[in-house]
Amino acid sequence: MRRLGSILSNDSHARPFVILIGCVALLAIADWGRGEVFTIATAVTTLETFGTIGLVALGLGLTMMIREFDISVVGMFSMAGCIAVLTGHNPWIGLACATGIGLAAGLVQGLIIVRLRLGSIGVTLGGLLVFAGVAYVVSENRTIAYDNIQVALAMGNRIAGVFSIRSLTAIAIFILAALVIGMTRIGRDVIATGNDRRGAMTAGVNVHALIVGIFGFSGMMAALSGALLSFSLASASPSGLSDVIVPAAAAAILGGVSLAGGTGRPLGIAAGVLTLGVIHAGLNAIGVPPYVDEVTMGAILLLVGIADGPYPLRRLRQTARALKQPT
Amino acid sequence: MSIGSTGSVLVPSMPRPAAAAPAAWRRPVGLVRLAVLAALAVLALTTPGFLSEPSMLALMTTVSFIGCVAVGMTLITISGNIMSFSLGALVGATAMIFIVAVNFGGVVFGFVAALAFGALVNAAQGLVIGLVRANPIIVSIAATALITGVAEAFAEHGTIYVAAGTSYGIFRGKVAGVPIEFLVLLGAAAVGQFILVCTHFGRNIYMLGASFAAAEIVGIRTWRTVTGVYLWAGLFAAFAGVLLAVRYDAASMTYGAGYEYDAVAAVLVGGTAIKGGEGSVTRTLVGAIVIAMVQVVLLLQGFRPEWQYLIAGLIVLAMVMLQSPGVRE
């Protein structure tokens, strides 16, 4: 037990997996062999959630790892959905348009941040509003239906019982990202940049190229998941999909990424996303109304947001002391 | 503190070649701003129907709702906390609280309950940000989900209506042709500007935004300032919620939807720095009016209403880019 405690408090790489296993165990206990909660359907829901928010969390998490924050994924997600549906009679062309625009827009944001030396939140806030605006304009502010129903049906097909095209895509990209971050110099550069940007620069890391590249990746991932989700829903709307940022940010922090930068791994983020997916699916299986899910996600984000950062316990003790002081 | 509270995660602060560089960069920005304002004024005045009474009234009421939120957002931005994503949801929630409270205990009770609710819910976020040092962006995103979720739990049907026979019709009237909503906005802006310019609290807000570390070193109890900022911001957002509820005799969470973005757009268009430490409420007021003018002109020129979102987004992006600390060496 003490060993578990020390993993939770010290080992930021193992922590996400311990939390994930804990959540699955809780689900199993809640089920207690009755086969109501701990079912194939729960696994399917978990993986579908993984397909929806996984890639957004990966892109956002990578920007957090270099001590930036890409808030524009919200707008990108819905814009890409609209673009994919409008251009996607041939789904490959739709996907190419959406991800291409996502990549380009992300790169442009990265360039603005690097060239003009601006804070990423300000720039990506501007990006968010522009992307949302484009989504409103191209969709003429209504829900647009996807005309290629074959694709929508194919997206809903189960592969090997529990997977779908969306979740397999997300898993493949996560494995790829884990390999690149874990095996190549890029991974070390990301961590170095997040820890100490000036030091990384001195050590010869091309920090600016890295920032631009990661924002491009983040934009592309948000666009890809937005496009795939719209294909599987067979519709897209400019406003409906903005809830993605809450679980994505929570998953990244749960997965061991810190807003202070310099920590985190793609597989950790994957574990964070799966944890949220398991919670979401578990709540679904119990049959709670949707707002419970929303409140739960908000509460989790708030808690991990508080726990994130240096010395959470010490800060909480200081908090208690400051509140006790009369003046 | 991690990203956010310091205003921004800047590209490394490399030694600047000369301190004069930012000033030289700023001067043309001021000129650009003046030119844009002049162009907008000419465009507005030459647009047929812009000066007509319905158009002016529409402009003033739209500005009022968003403006109240923007006044609160200004305080948050200046204090170095960038923006709060939850103010839009808070507007909807206070509108609902107002209607429920009016139905329960009368108009005065409704006002008190709604304003107290808005101020306290936001102050709680301020406590978490200022005292526990959580990231303001994350806290406000989480708060949005919490507020929306709880509101859904209480109002299954989405919209709630005021009981028949409640009389607060005077608040929908006009004084000398000016809608009361607009007067409320002017009052809120005056209070906000007074706080910023004439009080210790206001001076602390600027100091906090300019340098959090310095503010701590000189002995400002930063958590109190941050909590105060969020409390006032919540109060101003609650004004918007109450005004909306009074206007439509009803409330739902859709009322405030997107107001957080409109408000931060007004703040940035006014020229308040996104990294904190400078700016003012009067600038925000100008920003809000400029955005509303653009929207009215677009509509009168026959653009579909969606275009206003895109144009507002482009304006915000441009304003952020103009706030660059200087051309890169």
Interface residues (C-beta under 8 A of the other chain):
Chain A: R67 E68 F69 I71 I112 I113 V114 R115 L116 R117 L118 G119 S120 I121 G122 V123 L125 G126 G127 L128 L129 V130 F131 A132 G133 V134 Y136 V137 S139 E140 N141 R197 R198 M201 V207 H208 I211 P238 D243 I245 V246 A249 A250 I253 S258 L259 A260 G261 P289 P290 Y291 V292 D293 E294 V295 M297 G298 A299 L301 L302 G305 I306 D308 G309 R315 L316 T319 A322 L323
Chain B: M1 S2 I3 G4 G7 S8 V9 L10 V11 P12 M14 I82 M83 V128 L131 V132 R133 A134 N135 I137 I138 V139 I141 A142 A143 T144 A145 L146 T148 G149 V150 E152 A153 R221 W223 Y261 V264 A265 I274 K275 R304 P305 E306 W307 Y309 L310 I311 A312 G313 L314 V316 L317 A318 M319 V320 M321 Q323 S324 P325 G326 R328
